[in-house]
Amino acid sequence: MADDHGHNEERPAYDPANKELPERAPPLRRTAPQSDYRQEDVGIGLLVLVVGLAITFGLPLALV
């Protein structure tokens, strides 16, 4: 994900007395917790859960 602004652009000095709003809105961001989940993603998560539980509890029980 790339930013829409250059890091070398000139910025005005900060003046707390001047309360002007920025000229443009910040870019919209999309992060994982806000993304929609597909059924495939849920299925993979459940598979990982089952394998993890089998290793965590099944392996010690098998070795007893």
PyMOL commands that set and color helices and strands:
alter all, ss='L'
color gray80, all
select helices_A, chain A and resi 32-34+39-63
alter helices_A, ss='H'
color red, helices_A
deselect
rebuild
show_as cartoon
